[in-house]
């Protein structure tokens, strides 16, 4: 799951507050239960469960982040980065 996040450009990463929890400790177990996770891997966006048991494609991740964007600046940055990524991976 971390790998797909690492492919994002720095200007997109600025909008992301990323935290990885281990389900081998109480904090991670608590977060998994709080988010109503059922299987691993699990990815939440804005504290909402977005992906379970799959690692999203870069295209899917951009679409999810665009849906969660809270400002025009974020949306514009994400749209430009998404278009560039799709050109590079086409």
N, C-alpha and C positions, 0 to 999 in steps of 0.2 A: 504494500500500500504506500509505503514511504517513497518508493521509486517513482511512482506517477506524480507525486507532489514535487519531487526533485527536478522533474523535467520542466516545471513552470518557470518562466523568466522572472528575474528579480523584481520587476515592477509589479508583477502579479503577486508574488510572495509577500510583498509589503502589506497586502490586504488580508493575508491569512495569518491567523493566530493558531499555529499548529501544536498539538500536544498528543503524544503517544503514551498510552497506558499499557502496562503489562497486566495480564489477568493472573499473574502469579503473586500479586500482592493485594492487600485489602483495598487500597485506593483504586486500583484498576478494576477489581471485581465490583466495587461500588459504582464506578462510572458505567460499567457495562450493564449492570442491573438498572441503574437510574435511566439509562437511555433505552432500556428495553431490548438490548441486544440479545440475539438468540444463537448466532453462529459467528465464527471468525473467518475472514477478517470483517470488520465493521468500520464504516466511515460515516461520521456525522458532520453535517454542515449546519452552522448556527444552532448547534446543540440538538439537531434533529437527525434521526437515523436516515441516511441517504443510500447507503449501499451495505448489503449484508452478503457474505459468502462469495462476493465477486470483487475483483479489482476493476474499477471503471476504466474505460478507454480514455485517452486524453480528450477526445471529443465529448464524451459523456461528462467528464469532470468539468470541462469548460461550461457546458450547458447548465450543470448544477450550480456552479459558481455564479454564472450570469443570473440565474433565477434567485440567488441569495444576495446579489449586490444591493447595497443600500444607498448608492449615490450614482449620479451620472458619470462622475470621474471613474468610479470602479467599473461601471458598465462599459465605458469607452475603452478603458485599458484592457479589459477582458476580451472585448470584441476584436480589438487589434491583435492581441496576442493569440487568440483563437484562430483568426484568419491566417496569421503567419505560421502557426504550428501546422495547420492543415495543408498549407502549401509545402512545407518542409517534409511532411510525412506522406505526401501523396505520391 
